[in-house]
Structure formats: C-alpha cells, structure tokens
Amino acid sequence: MSAGAVLAGTPGAPRVMLIHGLAGSYRAWDRVVPFVEPVARITAVHLGSTRSIEKDADDAAALVDTPTVLVGHSRGGLVATALAERHPELVSKLILLCPSWSVASRRSAGRPIERSLAIPGIGALLWAAASDARQRAGLQSAFAAGIAVPDQFVADLRDRGRGNFVRSSRAIDDYLTTSPLAERLKNLAVDIDLVFGELDARVAPPRDEFATLHHTHLTVLPGVGHTPPWEAPDTVANLITHSLRRTATAP
C-alpha cells in the first residue's frame, strides 16, 4: 500500500506537505491545519508502506509535483529528509519535528516493552492482550506530563497493528545505521528547521551534533514533549507560515 493524502487549504497558495510519525496518521495534524490552511495548499500524507524510510519517501514524493515545504514529525522527519535526498527538486524547505537523529537517540525504542513487541510470538501475545487503557499508557511518553493522550492516537496505534509498528520502527534503525541524521542533512542544499521538545521522553535532544550545519536552525520548545503538532500547534503553524514567507521571497 502506497501513501494516501488528505488535501486542504487555499488553491494557488504555496505547497506544504505534512508527514506523520510512527504508527500514526494524518490526523496528528488536526490542530495545525486550521492555522495554516488560509495561506497554504496542504497535503497531509497517510503513509502505507513500512518497508523502508526510502520507500515511504518515494510514495510521498508521488503526491507533489512542485517545490514544497516538508514538515515531518518524528519518523516522518526522516521520511521528509529522505524525500529531500532522493527528490531535491520537490523540496523548498524542511521542518523536522522531534526526529530520531541516531539509533542511540531513540530513548523509548530500547525499553523492555518495545523490544518485547518485536519478538515473534511473545510480541503478538502482548499486543493482543493490551487494552486501550494499556496502549494509552504506552503512548504517554509521546506527550509531556500532564497532556492527556488523545483518543485519535490510541485509535491510530490500534489500527496500524503490531506488525506495522515493529517494521516501521525497524526501518528507522536501518535508515540511521546507514547514516545518522546530521550527516544526511549536511549534504542537503535546503534550509532546515530542526525542532525538539524540552520534555521529549522518546527522543533525546541533540547536543552539538548539528552545530556545524550552517543551513540548519535548531530550536528546543520549552514545556513540550515529543508531539509538538498536538501540544504546541500554534508554534508549529508559525514555523510553517514563516517558512512560506521566506520561500516566497527567496530569489
């Protein structure tokens, strides 16, 4: 299954593509879209492939035909990066929200429960036995303390299924093992906003790994966890609209 998309926004406006994270859907952007649709044509991608980051990037690239501001959350940030690597003519700007930037940066992936889900037999039993409440508790690390896990995120995780979750997670490791994010961004000829949440429990914010990348602007959002599109949608929308203004005036 290739990527699908939901379209919104203003005809004739600059293009923006929103790419969701691991075991999610286009609904992760529900709080961002109303802020952005008056000034952009929006393609909110729903990824179907779990074979590789590169395959997802090619599927997403098939949905646009003009230079586009790519906004990727978590795993979607790696998909956006791969799209820029493989189809640079389609990318005018990258906004990467809480992407894993190395295998070691993936705090949650090394925890016993996520490792257990990848074990054949045992993982299937654990997934089948998990109630909605249990899955909601597992998703809490994607949000800052005090932020209730939205029903939509629980439903998306359940709909994706264990196999999708495990394969999609493994694809992250494969992509970053081949080359970490800093090395990949260094080779891109596009401006990049790299954004992390101060309270992210799933991905460790970087220290100096991106300091030498002069075309990359690093921001840490105070009081925000792993999911800025839901926790700080106005801030994410401001990043997008600012990028649209910048790309519109660039020579």
C-alpha beads as a LAMMPS data file, in Angstrom:
LAMMPS data file: protein, C-alpha beads

251 atoms
250 bonds

1 atom types
1 bond types

-500.0 500.0 xlo xhi
-500.0 500.0 ylo yhi
-500.0 500.0 zlo zhi

Masses

1 110.0

Atoms # bond

1 1 1 0.000 0.000 0.000
2 1 1 1.436 3.376 -1.027
3 1 1 0.823 6.740 0.613
4 1 1 -2.550 8.423 0.554
5 1 1 -3.282 12.032 1.318
6 1 1 -5.878 14.456 2.592
7 1 1 -5.869 17.826 0.859
8 1 1 -6.815 21.128 2.446
9 1 1 -6.039 24.812 2.204
10 1 1 -6.187 27.558 -0.395
11 1 1 -5.904 26.867 -4.138
12 1 1 -2.962 28.659 -5.694
13 1 1 -1.154 29.093 -2.367
14 1 1 2.328 27.628 -1.686
15 1 1 2.525 23.887 -1.098
16 1 1 3.023 22.275 2.312
17 1 1 3.293 18.537 2.970
18 1 1 2.682 17.181 6.486
19 1 1 4.150 13.743 7.268
20 1 1 3.081 11.893 10.426
21 1 1 5.180 9.774 12.755
22 1 1 5.468 6.134 13.820
23 1 1 2.140 4.245 13.964
24 1 1 0.245 7.478 13.366
25 1 1 -1.920 9.044 10.689
26 1 1 -2.634 12.355 9.010
27 1 1 -4.943 13.132 11.954
28 1 1 -1.851 14.034 14.017
29 1 1 -2.011 17.408 12.229
30 1 1 -5.632 18.212 13.082
31 1 1 -4.637 21.076 15.380
32 1 1 -2.120 22.563 12.941
33 1 1 -4.144 22.555 9.716
34 1 1 -6.679 25.278 10.715
35 1 1 -3.832 27.718 11.371
36 1 1 -2.116 27.034 8.054
37 1 1 -4.854 26.374 5.504
38 1 1 -5.636 30.076 4.828
39 1 1 -2.109 30.574 3.424
40 1 1 -1.142 27.157 2.004
41 1 1 -2.197 24.204 -0.073
42 1 1 -1.762 21.303 2.335
43 1 1 -1.081 17.651 1.588
44 1 1 -1.402 15.638 4.795
45 1 1 0.153 12.274 4.000
46 1 1 -1.068 8.926 5.291
47 1 1 1.858 6.523 4.897
48 1 1 1.094 2.952 3.983
49 1 1 4.483 1.332 3.401
50 1 1 6.596 0.078 6.284
51 1 1 9.387 -1.471 4.231
52 1 1 11.819 1.421 4.489
53 1 1 12.119 5.147 5.062
54 1 1 13.198 5.490 1.442
55 1 1 10.088 3.690 0.128
56 1 1 7.845 5.951 2.199
57 1 1 9.734 8.969 0.844
58 1 1 9.182 7.868 -2.755
59 1 1 5.483 7.261 -2.072
60 1 1 5.137 10.732 -0.544
61 1 1 7.054 12.328 -3.430
62 1 1 4.494 10.936 -5.862
63 1 1 1.869 13.187 -4.252
64 1 1 3.515 16.510 -5.174
65 1 1 4.896 17.989 -8.374
66 1 1 6.174 21.424 -7.324
67 1 1 8.642 22.665 -4.675
68 1 1 7.052 22.090 -1.284
69 1 1 7.701 22.899 2.364
70 1 1 8.036 19.473 4.011
71 1 1 7.036 19.159 7.666
72 1 1 7.802 15.781 9.239
73 1 1 7.062 14.690 12.786
74 1 1 9.255 12.027 14.445
75 1 1 9.635 9.177 11.914
76 1 1 8.015 11.494 9.401
77 1 1 11.007 13.799 9.782
78 1 1 13.235 11.025 8.459
79 1 1 10.825 10.419 5.589
80 1 1 10.973 14.145 4.777
81 1 1 14.784 14.004 4.881
82 1 1 14.871 11.011 2.552
83 1 1 12.477 12.766 0.182
84 1 1 14.855 15.739 0.068
85 1 1 17.784 13.379 -0.574
86 1 1 16.049 11.491 -3.361
87 1 1 13.866 14.225 -4.922
88 1 1 15.559 17.567 -4.145
89 1 1 13.643 19.374 -6.873
90 1 1 10.430 18.882 -4.869
91 1 1 11.667 20.461 -1.636
92 1 1 11.839 24.175 -0.802
93 1 1 12.278 23.812 2.979
94 1 1 12.490 21.125 5.678
95 1 1 10.862 21.418 9.103
96 1 1 11.753 18.373 11.203
97 1 1 9.891 17.959 14.494
98 1 1 11.473 15.642 17.086
99 1 1 13.145 13.251 14.622
100 1 1 15.375 10.461 15.865
101 1 1 18.849 11.590 14.826
102 1 1 20.789 8.411 15.696
103 1 1 19.887 4.928 16.841
104 1 1 21.133 5.809 20.330
105 1 1 18.854 8.860 20.473
106 1 1 15.749 6.627 20.463
107 1 1 15.027 6.559 24.196
108 1 1 11.761 4.628 24.010
109 1 1 12.864 2.021 21.447
110 1 1 15.285 0.472 23.932
111 1 1 12.698 -0.022 26.657
112 1 1 11.691 -3.601 27.505
113 1 1 8.107 -3.341 26.263
114 1 1 9.047 -2.112 22.783
115 1 1 11.827 -4.698 22.494
116 1 1 9.378 -7.408 23.560
117 1 1 6.854 -6.406 20.892
118 1 1 9.434 -7.260 18.229
119 1 1 9.841 -10.857 19.458
120 1 1 7.772 -13.304 17.348
121 1 1 5.040 -14.986 19.347
122 1 1 5.639 -13.068 22.565
123 1 1 5.108 -9.726 20.838
124 1 1 1.872 -10.887 19.254
125 1 1 0.534 -12.082 22.619
126 1 1 1.464 -8.821 24.332
127 1 1 -0.218 -6.775 21.623
128 1 1 -3.392 -8.872 21.653
129 1 1 -3.645 -8.653 25.428
130 1 1 -3.155 -4.883 25.585
131 1 1 -6.324 -2.975 26.351
132 1 1 -6.974 0.531 25.055
133 1 1 -6.009 1.778 28.512
134 1 1 -2.701 -0.082 28.340
135 1 1 -1.939 1.260 24.874
136 1 1 -2.867 4.738 26.028
137 1 1 -0.390 4.395 28.892
138 1 1 2.270 3.265 26.433
139 1 1 1.650 6.352 24.319
140 1 1 2.027 8.719 27.253
141 1 1 5.775 9.006 26.597
142 1 1 4.881 10.767 23.339
143 1 1 3.477 13.704 25.302
144 1 1 4.685 15.932 28.107
145 1 1 3.477 15.085 31.602
146 1 1 0.001 16.416 32.161
147 1 1 -1.020 16.188 28.488
148 1 1 -3.793 13.632 28.030
149 1 1 -3.193 11.134 25.236
150 1 1 -5.790 11.895 22.519
151 1 1 -8.246 9.153 21.572
152 1 1 -7.198 9.538 17.933
153 1 1 -3.624 8.496 18.708
154 1 1 -4.824 5.363 20.511
155 1 1 -7.096 4.509 17.586
156 1 1 -4.276 5.055 15.082
157 1 1 -1.937 2.763 17.021
158 1 1 -4.587 0.055 17.224
159 1 1 -5.458 0.373 13.533
160 1 1 -1.812 0.142 12.453
161 1 1 -1.256 -3.110 14.314
162 1 1 1.811 -4.715 15.841
163 1 1 3.410 -5.795 12.565
164 1 1 3.255 -2.288 11.135
165 1 1 4.638 -0.810 14.352
166 1 1 7.578 -3.215 14.513
167 1 1 8.505 -2.919 10.829
168 1 1 8.187 0.876 10.866
169 1 1 10.376 1.101 13.959
170 1 1 12.989 -1.218 12.460
171 1 1 13.073 0.949 9.339
172 1 1 14.121 3.913 11.498
173 1 1 17.119 1.987 12.824
174 1 1 18.048 0.801 9.338
175 1 1 17.993 4.347 7.967
176 1 1 20.020 5.863 10.804
177 1 1 22.503 2.999 10.909
178 1 1 23.319 3.612 7.254
179 1 1 23.967 7.288 8.040
180 1 1 22.940 9.428 11.049
181 1 1 20.719 12.433 10.503
182 1 1 23.446 15.079 10.852
183 1 1 25.446 13.520 8.015
184 1 1 22.361 13.373 5.826
185 1 1 21.384 17.000 6.478
186 1 1 24.925 18.164 5.779
187 1 1 24.549 17.014 2.178
188 1 1 21.249 18.806 1.515
189 1 1 21.095 22.157 -0.275
190 1 1 17.961 23.379 1.519
191 1 1 17.213 25.382 4.658
192 1 1 16.201 23.253 7.639
193 1 1 14.376 23.940 10.895
194 1 1 15.190 21.226 13.427
195 1 1 12.821 21.307 16.399
196 1 1 12.818 19.282 19.620
197 1 1 10.666 19.302 22.735
198 1 1 12.376 20.113 26.011
199 1 1 10.403 17.308 27.728
200 1 1 10.677 14.694 24.965
201 1 1 10.729 11.231 26.546
202 1 1 11.033 9.351 23.256
203 1 1 13.942 11.089 21.510
204 1 1 16.909 12.636 23.294
205 1 1 17.510 16.218 22.117
206 1 1 20.929 16.599 20.455
207 1 1 23.842 18.473 21.977
208 1 1 26.422 19.592 19.422
209 1 1 25.714 17.104 16.641
210 1 1 24.209 19.778 14.355
211 1 1 26.275 22.771 15.444
212 1 1 28.372 22.921 12.274
213 1 1 25.395 22.810 9.887
214 1 1 25.001 26.467 8.960
215 1 1 21.802 25.892 6.970
216 1 1 20.114 24.186 9.960
217 1 1 18.397 26.154 12.717
218 1 1 17.935 24.211 15.969
219 1 1 15.079 25.099 18.353
220 1 1 14.097 23.475 21.658
221 1 1 10.498 24.142 22.680
222 1 1 10.118 24.675 26.449
223 1 1 7.453 22.611 28.192
224 1 1 6.777 20.485 25.100
225 1 1 7.175 16.720 24.766
226 1 1 7.548 14.535 21.690
227 1 1 4.440 15.720 19.822
228 1 1 4.587 19.459 19.035
229 1 1 1.842 19.218 16.352
230 1 1 -0.612 18.398 19.148
231 1 1 0.998 20.061 22.168
232 1 1 2.052 23.333 20.501
233 1 1 0.137 23.593 17.202
234 1 1 0.324 27.386 17.062
235 1 1 4.114 27.262 17.363
236 1 1 4.357 24.651 14.610
237 1 1 1.988 26.681 12.435
238 1 1 4.128 29.783 12.956
239 1 1 7.201 27.869 11.788
240 1 1 5.337 26.801 8.657
241 1 1 3.898 30.207 7.797
242 1 1 7.252 31.890 8.411
243 1 1 8.875 29.355 6.078
244 1 1 6.248 30.048 3.426
245 1 1 7.009 33.765 3.577
246 1 1 10.750 33.113 3.375
247 1 1 10.485 30.773 0.388
248 1 1 8.081 33.124 -1.382
249 1 1 10.602 35.996 -1.217
250 1 1 13.746 33.947 -1.886
251 1 1 15.451 34.721 -5.211

Bonds

1 1 1 2
2 1 2 3
3 1 3 4
4 1 4 5
5 1 5 6
6 1 6 7
7 1 7 8
8 1 8 9
9 1 9 10
10 1 10 11
11 1 11 12
12 1 12 13
13 1 13 14
14 1 14 15
15 1 15 16
16 1 16 17
17 1 17 18
18 1 18 19
19 1 19 20
20 1 20 21
21 1 21 22
22 1 22 23
23 1 23 24
24 1 24 25
25 1 25 26
26 1 26 27
27 1 27 28
28 1 28 29
29 1 29 30
30 1 30 31
31 1 31 32
32 1 32 33
33 1 33 34
34 1 34 35
35 1 35 36
36 1 36 37
37 1 37 38
38 1 38 39
39 1 39 40
40 1 40 41
41 1 41 42
42 1 42 43
43 1 43 44
44 1 44 45
45 1 45 46
46 1 46 47
47 1 47 48
48 1 48 49
49 1 49 50
50 1 50 51
51 1 51 52
52 1 52 53
53 1 53 54
54 1 54 55
55 1 55 56
56 1 56 57
57 1 57 58
58 1 58 59
59 1 59 60
60 1 60 61
61 1 61 62
62 1 62 63
63 1 63 64
64 1 64 65
65 1 65 66
66 1 66 67
67 1 67 68
68 1 68 69
69 1 69 70
70 1 70 71
71 1 71 72
72 1 72 73
73 1 73 74
74 1 74 75
75 1 75 76
76 1 76 77
77 1 77 78
78 1 78 79
79 1 79 80
80 1 80 81
81 1 81 82
82 1 82 83
83 1 83 84
84 1 84 85
85 1 85 86
86 1 86 87
87 1 87 88
88 1 88 89
89 1 89 90
90 1 90 91
91 1 91 92
92 1 92 93
93 1 93 94
94 1 94 95
95 1 95 96
96 1 96 97
97 1 97 98
98 1 98 99
99 1 99 100
100 1 100 101
101 1 101 102
102 1 102 103
103 1 103 104
104 1 104 105
105 1 105 106
106 1 106 107
107 1 107 108
108 1 108 109
109 1 109 110
110 1 110 111
111 1 111 112
112 1 112 113
113 1 113 114
114 1 114 115
115 1 115 116
116 1 116 117
117 1 117 118
118 1 118 119
119 1 119 120
120 1 120 121
121 1 121 122
122 1 122 123
123 1 123 124
124 1 124 125
125 1 125 126
126 1 126 127
127 1 127 128
128 1 128 129
129 1 129 130
130 1 130 131
131 1 131 132
132 1 132 133
133 1 133 134
134 1 134 135
135 1 135 136
136 1 136 137
137 1 137 138
138 1 138 139
139 1 139 140
140 1 140 141
141 1 141 142
142 1 142 143
143 1 143 144
144 1 144 145
145 1 145 146
146 1 146 147
147 1 147 148
148 1 148 149
149 1 149 150
150 1 150 151
151 1 151 152
152 1 152 153
153 1 153 154
154 1 154 155
155 1 155 156
156 1 156 157
157 1 157 158
158 1 158 159
159 1 159 160
160 1 160 161
161 1 161 162
162 1 162 163
163 1 163 164
164 1 164 165
165 1 165 166
166 1 166 167
167 1 167 168
168 1 168 169
169 1 169 170
170 1 170 171
171 1 171 172
172 1 172 173
173 1 173 174
174 1 174 175
175 1 175 176
176 1 176 177
177 1 177 178
178 1 178 179
179 1 179 180
180 1 180 181
181 1 181 182
182 1 182 183
183 1 183 184
184 1 184 185
185 1 185 186
186 1 186 187
187 1 187 188
188 1 188 189
189 1 189 190
190 1 190 191
191 1 191 192
192 1 192 193
193 1 193 194
194 1 194 195
195 1 195 196
196 1 196 197
197 1 197 198
198 1 198 199
199 1 199 200
200 1 200 201
201 1 201 202
202 1 202 203
203 1 203 204
204 1 204 205
205 1 205 206
206 1 206 207
207 1 207 208
208 1 208 209
209 1 209 210
210 1 210 211
211 1 211 212
212 1 212 213
213 1 213 214
214 1 214 215
215 1 215 216
216 1 216 217
217 1 217 218
218 1 218 219
219 1 219 220
220 1 220 221
221 1 221 222
222 1 222 223
223 1 223 224
224 1 224 225
225 1 225 226
226 1 226 227
227 1 227 228
228 1 228 229
229 1 229 230
230 1 230 231
231 1 231 232
232 1 232 233
233 1 233 234
234 1 234 235
235 1 235 236
236 1 236 237
237 1 237 238
238 1 238 239
239 1 239 240
240 1 240 241
241 1 241 242
242 1 242 243
243 1 243 244
244 1 244 245
245 1 245 246
246 1 246 247
247 1 247 248
248 1 248 249
249 1 249 250
250 1 250 251
